[in-house]
Amino acid sequence: MASKTWLVTGASQGLGLAIALSALKAGHKVIAGARNPDVATKEHPEVLATGGEWLKLDVSLPSTKEIVQQAAEEAGGIDVAVNNAGYSLAGQIEDLKEEEMKASMEANFWGPVRVILGVLPSMRAKKAGTIVSISSIFGFHPCPAMAMYSVPKAAQDMLQSVLKSELAMFNIRPVIITAGLYKTNVLLHAKQPSSGFGDIYC
């Protein structure tokens, strides 16, 4: 298999780190996105040791598109983009503040959109590419207290489904990976609501 250039967001831990290391082990070039590359480098020296590189990337920021596009240009294009970064927000809808809900949409939906917009120019130029969305069973299976994690995941799934037709002419393949529960820190680090309605629903 020919070596490809991968961009993996949220690569400093959990599934993102596992994907990045697997791609490196398979002989691919990996650009590993992390909000704090200095910490990631100290905690996971194996990424650099196996030929990967860290990219400072917080997908919730509007600058994501430009950062990704520049990284793609410097790398000679991105062949595989893995949208993995995000976080879980748990709480009944009354328990959540509007800014908390907006922040979840920024990271879990608009973040992947920005990454996609950043890699598309190089993929279209090559007329090849794969865009992977790490989704969740919560994107299609309703679960109490998970609305504002489910909604951006469902939106991301629909976006990928639409892009499958929209990008077919460029030989760009959107892929959805719907994950169940697995050992990760995503629930441990889940953001909790700041309001006090939770007891009403208990």
C-alpha positions in Angstrom: 0.0 0.0 0.0 1.4 3.4 -1.0 2.1 5.8 1.9 -0.7 8.4 2.5 -0.8 11.6 4.4 -3.3 11.5 7.3 -4.7 14.3 9.4 -6.2 13.1 12.7 -7.9 15.6 15.0 -8.2 15.0 18.7 -5.1 12.8 18.5 -3.6 13.4 21.9 -5.6 10.6 23.6 -8.2 7.9 23.2 -9.3 6.8 19.8 -7.6 9.6 18.0 -4.2 8.6 19.4 -4.9 5.0 18.5 -5.8 5.9 15.0 -2.7 8.1 14.6 -0.4 5.4 15.9 -2.0 2.7 13.7 -1.5 4.8 10.6 2.1 5.5 11.5 2.7 1.8 12.1 1.3 1.1 8.7 3.9 3.4 7.1 1.8 6.5 6.6 2.6 10.1 7.3 0.5 11.5 10.2 -0.3 15.1 11.2 -1.7 14.7 14.7 -4.0 17.5 15.8 -4.0 18.5 19.5 -5.0 21.6 21.5 -1.7 21.4 23.4 1.1 19.8 21.3 3.7 20.4 24.0 1.8 18.3 26.5 1.0 15.7 23.9 4.6 15.4 22.9 5.6 14.8 26.5 2.8 12.3 27.1 3.2 10.4 23.8 6.8 10.7 22.5 6.1 7.6 20.3 4.2 9.9 17.8 7.3 11.8 16.9 9.5 8.8 17.3 7.6 7.0 14.6 7.6 9.9 12.2 4.4 11.7 13.1 4.1 15.5 13.7 1.9 17.5 16.0 -0.3 20.3 14.9 -1.7 22.8 17.3 -5.4 22.6 16.5 -8.5 23.5 18.5 -11.4 22.7 16.1 -13.8 24.9 18.1 -12.0 28.0 16.8 -12.9 29.7 13.5 -9.2 29.7 12.5 -9.3 25.9 12.1 -10.1 26.0 8.3 -7.0 28.2 7.6 -4.7 26.2 9.9 -5.7 22.9 8.2 -5.5 24.3 4.7 -1.9 25.6 5.5 -0.9 22.2 6.9 -2.3 20.5 3.8 -0.3 22.8 1.5 2.9 22.3 3.5 2.4 18.5 3.4 1.7 18.4 -0.3 -2.0 17.5 0.4 -4.0 15.5 2.8 -5.2 12.0 1.6 -7.1 11.0 4.7 -8.8 13.4 7.2 -10.2 11.9 10.4 -12.6 14.1 12.3 -12.3 12.7 15.8 -12.0 15.7 18.0 -14.9 16.6 20.2 -16.3 16.2 23.7 -19.4 14.8 25.4 -22.0 17.2 27.0 -24.4 15.5 29.3 -27.5 17.0 30.9 -31.3 17.5 30.5 -32.1 20.3 28.1 -33.4 22.5 30.9 -30.1 22.0 32.7 -28.0 23.4 30.0 -27.2 27.0 29.3 -27.4 28.3 25.7 -23.6 29.0 25.7 -22.9 25.4 26.7 -25.1 24.1 23.9 -23.5 26.4 21.4 -20.0 25.3 22.5 -21.0 21.7 21.9 -22.1 22.5 18.4 -18.9 24.5 17.8 -16.6 21.5 18.7 -18.8 18.6 17.6 -20.3 19.9 14.4 -18.7 23.1 13.2 -15.2 21.8 14.0 -15.5 18.9 11.6 -17.0 21.3 9.0 -14.0 23.6 9.3 -11.6 20.6 8.9 -13.5 19.4 5.8 -13.3 22.9 4.3 -9.6 23.0 5.0 -8.7 19.7 3.3 -11.1 19.9 0.3 -8.9 22.1 -1.9 -6.0 19.7 -1.9 -8.3 16.7 -2.2 -10.1 18.2 -5.2 -6.7 19.0 -6.8 -5.6 15.4 -6.5 -9.1 14.1 -7.3 -8.8 11.7 -4.4 -9.3 11.6 -0.7 -11.1 10.1 2.2 -12.9 12.1 4.9 -13.7 10.0 8.0 -16.2 11.1 10.6 -16.0 9.4 14.0 -19.7 9.4 15.0 -21.6 7.7 17.8 -24.7 5.6 18.5 -26.0 8.7 20.1 -26.2 10.3 16.6 -29.2 8.1 15.8 -30.3 6.5 19.1 -32.1 9.0 21.4 -30.8 8.8 24.9 -32.1 11.0 27.8 -29.6 13.7 29.0 -27.5 13.4 25.8 -29.4 15.7 23.5 -26.6 18.2 23.0 -24.1 15.5 22.2 -26.6 13.6 19.9 -27.7 16.6 17.9 -24.2 17.6 16.5 -23.4 13.9 15.9 -26.6 13.5 13.9 -25.9 16.7 11.9 -22.4 15.4 11.2 -23.8 12.1 9.9 -26.2 13.9 7.6 -23.4 16.2 6.3 -21.3 13.1 5.5 -24.2 11.5 3.7 -24.8 14.6 1.6 -21.1 15.0 0.8 -21.0 11.4 -0.5 -23.0 12.5 -3.5 -21.6 16.1 -3.7 -18.0 15.0 -3.8 -18.3 11.8 -5.8 -17.2 13.7 -9.0 -13.9 14.4 -7.3 -13.3 10.8 -6.2 -13.5 12.0 -2.6 -15.1 9.5 -0.2 -16.8 10.5 3.0 -17.0 7.7 5.6 -19.0 7.5 8.8 -17.7 5.3 11.6 -20.4 4.8 14.2 -18.8 3.8 17.4 -20.5 2.1 20.4 -19.1 2.2 23.9 -15.4 1.6 24.3 -12.7 2.3 26.9 -11.9 6.0 26.6 -11.9 9.1 28.7 -14.7 10.8 26.8 -17.3 10.1 29.5 -14.8 10.7 32.3 -14.2 14.2 30.9 -17.8 14.8 29.9 -18.9 18.4 30.6 -21.7 18.6 33.1 -24.5 21.2 33.1 -24.0 24.3 35.2 -27.7 24.7 36.2 -29.6 22.9 38.9 -32.6 21.2 37.2 -31.0 17.7 37.3 -32.8 16.7 40.5 -36.2 17.2 38.9 -35.5 14.4 36.4 -34.1 11.9 38.9 
